[in-house]
Amino acid sequence: MLHSNLLRFSNFISPNEAQELSNWILQNKDKEFFKDANMKGNRVTTRFSTNMDFKYPSIIKDLRNKIVDLLDLDKEENDKIYPPFKEGAVASCAFTGDTCYEHIDPIWYNGFHTMHCNIITQAPENGGNLILNGVLEQMNERELICYLVSKLPHATTLIEGSKERLMWVFGFCIQDDKWNKLIEKHK
């Protein structure tokens, strides 16, 4: 962890898991359930396809449960309260020229912040890194990075090169006291 606004867990997924997740995005990025991210960049995502008929790889449920266990989140609560993403997850494919403007995400449930836990399964040649509350944060392949998207302004740097940035976002709703305990535990 680099500062109190971010949790990092290196090698959260295996190389084989990263390959499986990357392959799913690459095989599906041109299908109708991948839509423009509407973030003034060059990226497609499943974020706006929650009610469409498609299936994520089965590993997504396992990874979501692994995050719940790692962060000691209330499993029952997180089965009911999470951002409105299909299975609580979003797949993203960002192309050369993509960037994300600075913004703060909505709060989905009163009394809870929205937390995203991101995993890059394929990094671009250059760029695509997180800028969180004005601080540049390198995003590494297979690493889990969690932060409160409804509390802090965040953006990304410009992607350069021919390799897409492939990323999975797992959304959670978390209260301040739980977040503060996690920061204290993992610093």
C-alpha positions as a printed Julia matrix, in Angstrom:
187×3 Matrix{Float64}:
   0.0     0.0     0.0
   1.37    3.43   -0.95
  -1.02    5.69    0.95
  -4.16    5.56    3.07
  -6.5     5.97    0.09
  -5.59    2.71   -1.59
  -5.19   -1.0    -0.88
  -2.82   -3.1    -3.03
  -2.42   -6.86   -3.18
   0.3    -8.05   -5.56
  -0.17  -11.25   -7.56
  -3.82  -11.49   -6.51
  -4.52  -13.73   -9.48
  -2.32  -16.31  -11.19
  -0.9   -15.91  -14.69
  -3.37  -18.58  -15.89
  -6.31  -16.71  -14.35
  -5.12  -13.46  -15.94
  -4.91  -15.21  -19.31
  -8.41  -16.69  -18.96
  -9.88  -13.3   -18.04
  -7.96  -11.49  -20.81
  -9.07  -14.07  -23.39
 -12.72  -13.59  -22.42
 -12.48   -9.83  -22.97
 -10.58  -10.2   -26.26
 -13.09  -12.77  -27.55
 -16.1   -10.64  -26.6
 -15.03   -6.97  -26.89
 -16.78   -6.56  -30.26
 -20.1    -8.0   -29.08
 -23.13   -5.81  -28.35
 -22.82   -6.11  -24.57
 -19.52   -4.22  -24.67
 -20.52   -0.55  -24.96
 -18.71    2.77  -25.07
 -17.6     3.7   -21.56
 -18.78    7.34  -21.98
 -15.67    8.61  -20.21
 -14.34   10.74  -23.12
 -11.85    8.03  -24.04
 -11.47    5.03  -26.32
 -12.8     2.17  -24.21
 -15.6    -0.39  -24.21
 -17.09   -1.94  -21.1
 -19.86   -4.21  -19.86
 -20.81   -1.6   -17.23
 -23.99   -0.61  -19.07
 -25.06   -4.16  -19.98
 -26.18   -5.47  -16.6
 -29.5    -6.77  -17.9
 -28.24   -8.17  -21.18
 -28.04  -11.91  -21.78
 -24.37  -12.88  -21.56
 -22.24  -14.85  -19.14
 -18.97  -13.94  -17.5
 -16.4   -16.7   -17.04
 -17.19  -18.79  -13.95
 -14.0   -17.58  -12.27
 -15.65  -14.16  -11.69
 -17.78  -15.48   -8.81
 -14.72  -17.14   -7.27
 -12.68  -13.92   -7.51
 -15.48  -11.85   -6.02
 -15.66  -14.29   -3.09
 -11.86  -14.19   -2.76
 -12.04  -10.38   -2.43
 -14.86  -10.64    0.13
 -12.74  -13.09    2.15
  -9.5   -11.1     1.8
 -11.13   -7.87    2.94
 -13.26   -9.62    5.55
 -16.42   -8.15    4.08
 -19.81   -9.33    5.24
 -20.67  -12.01    2.66
 -24.43  -11.85    3.19
 -24.42   -8.05    2.99
 -22.28   -8.06   -0.16
 -24.54  -10.58   -1.84
 -27.34   -7.99   -1.53
 -25.68   -4.56   -1.52
 -23.31   -3.76   -4.36
 -23.21   -1.42   -7.36
 -25.6    -2.45  -10.12
 -23.11   -4.45  -12.19
 -23.78   -7.93  -13.57
 -22.55  -10.32  -10.85
 -20.95   -7.27   -9.17
 -18.28   -7.05  -11.88
 -17.41   -5.1   -15.02
 -15.05   -6.01  -17.86
 -13.18   -3.21  -19.66
 -11.09   -3.0   -22.82
  -9.21    0.29  -23.27
  -7.52    1.03  -26.58
  -4.7     3.38  -27.61
  -5.76    6.96  -26.94
  -7.99    6.04  -24.01
  -7.98    8.12  -20.89
 -10.53    8.71  -18.2
 -11.35   12.22  -17.03
 -11.29   13.02  -13.33
 -14.57   12.18  -11.63
 -16.21   10.77   -8.5
 -18.62    7.83   -8.82
 -22.08    7.76   -7.28
 -23.02    6.32   -3.92
 -25.43    3.43   -4.59
 -26.69    2.92   -1.01
 -27.07    5.5     1.76
 -24.46    5.09    4.47
 -22.06    3.2     2.16
 -19.25    4.33   -0.12
 -18.75    2.7    -3.49
 -15.48    0.76   -3.55
 -13.92   -0.59   -6.73
 -11.38   -3.38   -6.67
  -9.58   -3.43  -10.02
  -7.46   -6.14  -11.61
  -5.43   -5.42  -14.74
  -5.12   -8.68  -16.68
  -3.18   -7.09  -19.54
  -1.32   -3.8   -19.23
  -0.74   -1.52  -22.22
   2.76   -0.66  -23.38
   2.44    2.73  -21.7
  -0.13    4.62  -19.67
  -3.51    3.56  -18.33
  -2.43    4.23  -14.76
  -4.62    5.5   -11.96
  -4.53    9.08  -10.73
  -6.19    8.97   -7.3
  -6.8    12.22   -5.48
  -4.02   13.81   -7.56
  -1.46   11.03   -6.93
  -0.22    8.89   -9.82
  -0.48    5.17   -9.01
   1.15    2.54  -11.21
  -1.27   -0.3   -11.99
   0.42   -3.68  -12.39
  -0.86   -6.82  -14.06
  -2.51   -9.35  -11.72
  -2.55   -6.88   -8.8
  -5.75   -6.09   -6.91
  -6.17   -2.35   -6.26
  -9.09   -1.17   -4.12
 -10.18    2.4    -3.45
 -13.3     4.43   -2.67
 -14.52    5.73   -6.02
 -17.42    7.62   -4.44
 -15.14    9.55   -2.09
 -12.01   10.49   -4.04
 -11.51   12.02   -7.48
  -9.88    9.59   -9.86
  -8.77    9.47  -13.48
  -6.35    7.54  -15.69
  -3.36    8.45  -17.81
  -3.38    8.23  -21.6
  -2.88    4.75  -23.06
  -0.18    4.51  -25.7
   0.96    1.61  -27.85
  -0.85   -1.17  -29.69
  -1.68   -3.35  -26.67
  -5.07   -2.85  -25.01
  -5.44   -2.42  -21.26
  -7.74   -5.22  -20.1
  -9.27   -4.74  -16.68
 -11.9    -6.24  -14.41
 -13.66   -4.07  -11.84
 -15.39   -5.6    -8.82
 -17.81   -3.21   -7.13
 -18.67   -3.16   -3.44
 -20.46   -0.9    -1.0
 -18.54   -0.3     2.21
 -18.96    1.88    5.28
 -16.29    4.35    6.45
 -15.47    2.45    9.64
 -14.9    -0.8     7.73
 -12.66    0.98    5.19
 -10.64    2.63    7.96
 -10.13   -0.76    9.65
  -8.93   -2.26    6.35
  -6.46    0.58    5.82
  -5.13    0.12    9.35
  -4.88   -3.67    8.96
  -3.07   -3.62    5.61
  -0.7    -0.65    5.99
